[in-house]
Amino acid sequence: MNKGLLALILAAGKGTRFKSDTIKVLHPLMGKTMLHLVVETIQKLNPDQVHVVVGYQRERVKKQPFSPHVQFVVQEEQLGTAHAVQAVQEVLEEKKDKDLLIINADLPLLRPETLQLLLNQHRNDRNSLTFLTTESNRPGGFGRVIRTEDNLLRVVEEKEATLSQKKRKEINVGVYVVRIRDLLQALPKISNRNRKGEYYLTDMIEIMSREKKRVNFYRTPQVDEVVGVNDRSELARAVDILRWRKVQSLYEKGVTLYDPSSTWIDLDVEIGVDSVLYNSVVIEGNSAIGKSCTFYPFVHMVDTRVGNDVKILTSTVIEGSTIHDHAQVGPFTHLRPQTVIREGAKVGNFVEMKKTVFGKKSKAGHLSYLGDSEIEEEVNIGAGTITCNYDGIKKHRTHIGKGAFIGSGTELVAPVKVGRGSYLGAGSTITKDVSSDSLAVARGRQVEKSGWAKRKKEKEKKNKE
């Protein structure tokens, strides 16, 4: 733990350049909001406390599933970054002997290792203030670091910078470690005499430097971590970097991705060794894939757990389900939430399941709907089988026992139970329970009227004459 360290995340601004009804920091990047990524990075440093300054859409931000260790502080008016820090002044007054890490919430690519290096330099040099910089060929949007003739440090925000200052490549990232006692002394000296009429936190750098306090910067060589996400173009750039980080981590774990540029895998997704993903696979949310699995093109999976040696064939959609070892699903299958596919089962072409437990080594090869069902092991589901689970008011369950054979084109009108080892004749409409080891056939009687079609045609011809 970094004892004696508090963390403050600035997340109060709307982010007008996003042109969105949603506050900037709640926009997602590979399954996590921008703010979640920053909070997770900070928590890996193990600070004593983490505070988030909120303002615009504060209640919406507070409802996010953060750790209970994250505390929120409200900035009633958004008058600048220094004004945001003042929102936690009462908390800081009680912690004067500690250090404060301040970070903007629109920096989702920063790694904890980089922040730890910043913190190490701050403490090793016994600085009052240490801020993070980098040299960038794309400095737009960031303040420029200036060292004056009398060796003082300052940061000029881009909107305040001259043309010559804008050409500088050394940029202020927006991350600071500052001794709280010195910060509290500097805050009242920050003015809003600038083009935006805001209280810039960066002014504390020049204030402390002029007061001969130990002020310095840590220049990170990790330029790809410094992406300030202020609009949708920068969001896409950040997502692209995160995607390639994820891809590289999967390669290092023994996973094959044949076409990573067309593959989307959310940050928290886990994939086991020797699994293979073909092109255009999308895996999102709280998903995990075991060892030696194969995902063929155009599979889309969300919040699903997959065992070992599973095959998911082309153009399959799976949501909120569980698939056990050695199963096969697809192609063109849709597994809706709360579906469980047991070990060795096969679910094939144009089969849809919802809230169904599909038993070990059972098969549903094609063209079936199984909803709200409990299907035991070694059951054969014929083509065109439908569980009629909804009566217009509520859903009902279907239970099919071990080893049953369901003939093609069968309708099971729930609630209904089919006993173990039973056979249902093709084309049956089953409305009553079927006992074990039985044959059930429920069809309308076939009627044939000889010559009916011929007489019909002759009548139609006569009418036309």
C-alpha positions in Angstrom: 0.0 0.0 0.0 1.1 3.5 -0.7 0.7 4.8 2.8 0.2 8.5 3.2 -1.3 8.8 -0.3 -4.8 10.1 -1.1 -6.1 10.1 -4.7 -8.4 12.6 -6.3 -10.1 12.0 -9.7 -11.6 15.0 -11.5 -14.8 13.9 -13.2 -17.3 16.8 -12.9 -17.2 18.2 -16.4 -19.8 17.5 -19.1 -17.4 17.1 -22.0 -19.3 19.2 -24.5 -17.1 18.1 -27.4 -18.7 14.6 -27.2 -22.0 16.1 -28.4 -23.8 13.6 -26.1 -26.6 13.5 -23.6 -24.2 11.3 -21.5 -21.4 12.8 -19.5 -18.0 12.1 -21.1 -16.6 9.9 -18.3 -19.4 7.4 -18.6 -18.7 6.6 -22.3 -17.6 3.0 -22.6 -14.3 1.6 -23.8 -14.3 -2.1 -24.3 -16.8 -2.9 -21.6 -15.8 -0.3 -19.1 -16.5 3.4 -18.7 -13.7 5.9 -19.0 -14.1 6.6 -15.3 -14.1 2.9 -14.3 -10.7 2.5 -16.1 -9.2 5.4 -14.2 -10.6 4.3 -10.9 -9.2 0.7 -11.4 -5.8 2.1 -12.3 -5.7 4.3 -9.1 -6.9 1.4 -6.9 -4.0 -0.7 -8.1 -1.7 1.8 -6.3 -3.5 1.1 -3.0 -3.9 4.6 -1.8 -5.4 5.3 1.7 -8.5 7.0 0.1 -10.0 7.6 -3.3 -12.2 10.6 -3.9 -14.1 11.4 -7.2 -15.2 15.0 -7.8 -18.6 14.9 -9.6 -20.8 17.7 -10.9 -22.7 17.2 -14.1 -25.0 14.2 -14.0 -23.6 13.5 -10.5 -26.4 11.0 -9.5 -25.9 9.0 -12.7 -22.2 8.8 -12.0 -22.7 7.8 -8.3 -25.0 4.9 -9.4 -22.1 3.2 -11.2 -20.9 0.0 -9.5 -17.7 1.4 -8.0 -15.9 -0.1 -5.0 -17.3 1.1 -1.6 -13.9 2.6 -0.9 -14.6 5.3 -3.6 -16.0 8.4 -2.1 -17.8 11.2 -4.1 -17.5 14.9 -3.6 -19.8 17.4 -5.4 -18.5 20.4 -7.3 -21.7 22.5 -7.5 -20.4 24.8 -10.2 -17.7 23.8 -12.8 -15.3 26.7 -12.6 -12.1 24.9 -13.5 -9.8 22.2 -12.2 -8.5 24.2 -9.3 -12.0 24.9 -8.2 -12.7 21.1 -8.4 -9.9 20.4 -6.0 -11.3 23.0 -3.6 -14.4 20.8 -3.3 -12.4 18.4 -1.2 -10.7 21.1 0.9 -12.3 20.0 4.2 -11.0 16.5 3.7 -7.5 17.7 2.8 -7.3 20.0 5.8 -7.3 16.9 8.0 -4.5 15.2 5.9 -2.0 18.0 5.5 1.1 15.7 6.0 0.1 13.4 3.2 0.5 13.4 -0.5 -2.3 13.8 -3.0 -2.4 12.2 -6.4 -4.7 14.2 -8.7 -5.7 12.8 -12.1 -8.2 13.9 -14.8 -10.9 11.3 -15.4 -10.4 11.5 -19.2 -7.0 9.6 -19.1 -8.1 5.9 -19.4 -4.9 4.6 -20.9 -2.5 5.4 -18.1 -1.1 2.3 -16.4 -0.5 2.0 -12.7 3.2 1.3 -13.3 3.6 4.8 -14.9 1.9 6.5 -12.0 4.0 4.5 -9.5 7.2 5.8 -11.2 5.8 9.4 -10.9 5.1 8.8 -7.2 8.5 7.2 -6.6 10.3 10.3 -8.1 8.1 12.6 -6.1 9.1 10.9 -2.8 12.7 10.1 -3.6 13.3 13.8 -4.5 11.2 15.0 -1.6 9.3 17.3 -3.9 6.4 19.6 -3.0 4.9 18.9 -6.4 5.7 16.5 -9.2 3.7 16.4 -12.4 3.6 14.0 -15.3 4.8 15.0 -18.8 5.7 13.5 -22.1 7.0 14.5 -25.4 4.3 14.2 -28.1 4.1 14.8 -31.8 0.4 15.4 -31.3 0.4 17.9 -28.5 -3.0 19.4 -29.3 -5.4 19.7 -26.4 -2.7 19.6 -23.7 -1.0 22.3 -21.8 2.7 23.0 -22.8 5.5 22.8 -20.2 7.6 26.0 -20.1 10.8 26.5 -18.3 11.5 30.3 -17.9 14.8 32.1 -18.1 15.0 32.1 -14.3 14.6 28.3 -14.3 11.0 28.4 -13.1 8.5 25.9 -14.2 5.0 26.7 -15.5 2.3 25.1 -17.7 0.4 27.2 -20.3 -3.0 25.8 -21.3 -3.4 25.5 -25.0 -6.1 28.2 -25.2 -3.8 30.6 -23.5 -0.6 29.6 -25.4 1.1 31.7 -28.1 1.9 30.3 -31.5 5.5 29.6 -30.4 4.4 28.0 -27.2 2.0 25.7 -29.1 5.0 24.3 -31.1 6.5 22.9 -27.9 6.2 19.1 -27.7 6.6 18.7 -23.9 3.0 18.5 -22.6 1.4 18.4 -19.2 -0.5 15.1 -19.0 -2.9 16.2 -16.2 -1.6 14.1 -13.4 0.0 15.5 -10.2 1.4 14.3 -6.9 1.5 17.2 -4.5 2.2 17.6 -0.8 -1.2 18.5 0.6 0.1 21.2 2.9 1.7 23.0 0.0 -1.3 22.6 -2.2 -3.6 24.2 0.4 -1.3 27.2 0.5 -1.3 27.5 -3.3 -5.0 27.1 -4.0 -6.1 30.6 -2.7 -3.5 32.2 -4.9 -4.9 30.8 -8.2 -6.9 33.4 -10.1 -9.4 33.1 -13.0 -7.8 35.9 -15.1 -7.6 34.0 -18.3 -9.6 33.6 -21.5 -12.0 31.0 -20.1 -12.4 32.7 -16.8 -11.6 29.4 -15.0 -9.3 28.5 -12.1 -6.6 26.3 -13.6 -4.9 23.8 -11.4 -1.8 24.1 -13.6 -1.2 27.6 -12.1 -0.1 25.9 -8.9 3.1 24.8 -10.7 4.2 28.3 -11.3 3.1 29.5 -7.9 5.0 26.9 -6.1 8.0 27.2 -8.4 8.2 31.0 -7.7 8.0 30.3 -4.0 11.1 28.2 -4.3 9.4 25.0 -3.4 10.7 21.7 -4.9 8.8 21.4 -8.2 9.7 19.0 -10.9 8.2 16.7 -13.5 8.5 13.0 -14.4 8.6 12.6 -18.2 7.2 9.2 -19.2 8.4 7.6 -22.4 5.0 5.8 -22.7 3.4 8.2 -25.1 0.7 5.8 -26.1 -0.7 6.0 -22.6 -1.3 9.8 -22.9 -4.5 10.1 -24.8 -6.9 12.7 -23.4 -10.4 11.6 -24.5 -12.3 14.8 -25.2 -14.3 13.8 -28.3 -15.4 10.7 -30.2 -12.3 10.7 -32.4 -10.1 10.5 -29.4 -12.4 7.8 -27.9 -11.8 5.7 -31.0 -8.1 6.2 -30.8 -8.1 5.2 -27.1 -10.2 2.1 -27.9 -7.8 1.1 -30.6 -4.9 1.2 -28.2 -6.8 -0.8 -25.6 -7.8 -3.4 -28.2 -4.2 -4.0 -29.2 -3.2 -4.3 -25.5 -5.8 -6.9 -25.0 -4.8 -8.8 -28.1 -1.1 -8.8 -27.1 -2.1 -10.1 -23.6 -4.0 -13.0 -25.2 -1.1 -13.9 -27.4 1.1 -14.1 -24.4 -1.4 -16.4 -22.7 -1.4 -18.9 -25.6 -4.5 -17.8 -27.5 -4.7 -17.6 -31.3 -6.5 -14.7 -33.0 -6.3 -15.2 -36.8 -7.6 -11.6 -37.6 -7.2 -9.4 -34.5 -8.1 -6.3 -36.5 -11.7 -7.6 -36.9 -12.0 -9.2 -33.5 -13.5 -7.4 -30.4 -12.8 -8.8 -26.9 -13.7 -6.7 -23.9 -11.1 -6.0 -21.3 -12.3 -8.4 -18.6 -12.9 -11.4 -20.9 -10.8 -14.4 -20.0 -9.7 -17.0 -22.6 -7.8 -20.2 -21.9 -4.7 -21.6 -23.6 -4.9 -23.1 -27.1 -8.2 -21.5 -27.8 -8.7 -20.2 -31.4 -10.7 -17.2 -32.6 -11.4 -16.7 -36.3 -12.2 -13.3 -37.8 -15.1 -11.1 -36.8 -15.7 -12.6 -33.4 -17.1 -10.3 -30.7 -16.9 -11.3 -27.0 -18.3 -8.8 -24.5 -19.0 -8.3 -20.8 -18.4 -10.8 -18.1 -17.4 -13.7 -20.4 -14.9 -16.4 -19.9 -13.7 -19.1 -22.3 -11.9 -22.3 -21.3 -9.0 -24.2 -22.9 -8.9 -25.5 -26.5 -12.1 -23.8 -27.7 -12.7 -22.7 -31.3 -14.9 -19.8 -32.2 -15.7 -19.5 -35.9 -16.4 -16.3 -37.8 -19.2 -13.9 -36.8 -19.8 -15.3 -33.3 -21.2 -12.7 -30.9 -21.1 -13.6 -27.2 -22.1 -11.6 -24.2 -21.8 -12.4 -20.4 -21.3 -16.1 -21.1 -19.1 -18.8 -19.5 -17.7 -21.5 -21.8 -15.9 -24.6 -20.7 -13.1 -26.5 -22.3 -12.9 -28.0 -25.9 -16.1 -26.2 -27.0 -16.9 -25.3 -30.6 -19.0 -22.3 -31.5 -19.8 -22.3 -35.2 -20.4 -19.4 -37.6 -23.0 -16.7 -37.0 -24.1 -17.6 -33.5 -25.4 -15.2 -30.9 -25.1 -16.2 -27.2 -26.3 -14.1 -24.3 -26.0 -14.7 -20.5 -25.5 -18.4 -20.9 -23.3 -21.3 -19.7 -21.8 -23.9 -22.1 -20.1 -26.9 -20.6 -17.1 -28.9 -21.8 -17.1 -30.6 -25.3 -20.3 -29.0 -26.4 -21.0 -27.7 -29.9 -23.2 -24.7 -30.8 -24.1 -23.3 -34.2 -24.1 -22.3 -36.9 -26.9 -19.7 -36.8 -27.9 -20.5 -33.2 -29.3 -18.0 -30.7 -28.9 -18.8 -27.0 -30.8 -16.3 -24.9 -30.2 -15.5 -21.2 -30.2 -18.3 -18.6 -29.5 -21.1 -21.0 -27.2 -23.9 -19.9 -25.7 -26.4 -22.4 -24.5 -29.4 -20.6 -21.3 -31.4 -21.5 -21.1 -32.9 -24.9 -24.5 -31.5 -26.1 -25.0 -30.3 -29.7 -27.2 -27.4 -30.7 -27.3 -26.7 -34.4 -28.7 -24.7 -37.3 -31.4 -22.1 -36.5 -32.1 -23.3 -33.0 -33.2 -20.8 -30.4 -33.1 -21.4 -26.6 -34.2 -19.3 -23.7 -34.1 -20.2 -20.0 -33.4 -23.8 -21.0 -31.1 -26.4 -19.4 -30.1 -28.7 -22.3 -28.8 -32.0 -21.0 -25.5 -33.9 -21.4 -25.1 -35.4 -25.0 -28.5 -34.2 -26.0 -29.0 -33.0 -29.6 -31.1 -30.3 -31.2 -29.9 -30.2 -34.8 -32.0 -27.6 -36.5 -35.0 -25.3 -36.8 -36.3 -25.5 -33.2 -37.4 -23.2 -30.4 -36.8 -24.4 -26.8 -37.9 -21.9 -24.1 -38.4 -22.3 -20.4 -37.4 -26.0 -20.6 -35.6 -28.7 -18.6 -34.2 -31.2 -21.0 -32.3 -34.2 -19.5 -29.4 -36.0 -21.1 -29.3 -38.0 -24.3 -32.5 -36.4 -25.7 -33.0 -36.1 -29.4 -34.9 -33.0 -30.5 -36.3 -33.4 -34.1 -36.3 -30.6 -36.6 -39.1 -28.0 -36.1 -39.8 -28.8 -32.5 -41.4 -25.9 -30.5 -42.1 -25.5 -26.8 -45.2 -23.4 -26.6 -44.3 -21.7 -23.4 -46.4 -18.6 -23.3 -50.2 -18.6 -22.9 -50.6 -14.8 -23.4 -50.3 -14.1 -19.7 -47.4 -16.0 -18.2 -44.6 -18.5 -19.2 -44.8 -22.2 -18.4 -42.1 -24.9 -18.3 -41.5 -28.0 -20.4 -39.7 -31.0 -18.9 -38.3 -33.8 -21.2 -36.8 -36.9 -19.5 -33.6 -38.7 -20.2 -33.3 -40.5 -23.6 -36.6 -39.2 -25.0 -37.0 -38.9 -28.8 -39.0 -35.9 -30.0 -40.1 -36.3 -33.5 -39.9 -33.6 -36.1 -42.5 -30.9 -36.1 -43.6 -31.5 -32.6 -45.3 -28.8 -30.5 -45.1 -29.2 -26.7 -47.8 -27.0 -25.1 -46.5 -26.1 -21.7 -46.8 -26.9 -18.8 -46.1 -30.5 -19.9 -43.7 -33.3 -19.0 -42.3 -36.1 -21.2 -41.1 -39.1 -19.4 -37.8 -40.8 -19.7 -37.2 -42.9 -22.8 -40.5 -41.9 -24.5 -41.1 -41.3 -28.2 -43.2 -38.5 -29.6 -44.5 -39.0 -33.1 -43.6 -36.5 -35.7 -46.1 -33.7 -36.2 -47.7 -34.2 -32.8 -49.2 -31.5 -30.6 -48.6 -32.7 -27.0 -50.9 -31.1 -24.5 -50.8 -33.7 -21.7 -48.0 -35.4 -19.8 -46.4 -38.5 -21.4 -45.3 -41.3 -19.1 -41.9 -43.0 -19.4 -41.1 -45.5 -22.1 -44.2 -44.6 -24.0 -45.2 -43.6 -27.6 -47.4 -40.5 -27.9 -48.9 -39.5 -31.2 -51.3 -36.5 -31.2 -52.3 -35.6 -34.8 -55.5 -34.8 -36.6 -56.9 -37.8 -38.5 -55.8 -37.7 -42.2 -58.8 -37.5 -44.6 -58.5 -38.2 -48.3 -61.2 -37.3 -50.9 -60.4 -39.0 -54.1 -60.8 -36.9 -57.3 -61.5 -33.7 -55.3 -58.7 -31.7 -57.0 -59.7 -32.8 -60.5 -63.4 -31.8 -59.9 -62.2 -28.4 -58.5 -60.2 -27.6 -61.6 -63.0 -28.6 -63.9 -65.4 -26.4 -62.1 -63.0 -23.4 -62.3 -62.6 -24.0 -66.0 -66.4 -24.1 -66.5 -66.9 -20.8 -64.6 -64.3 -19.0 -66.8 -66.2 -20.1 -69.9 
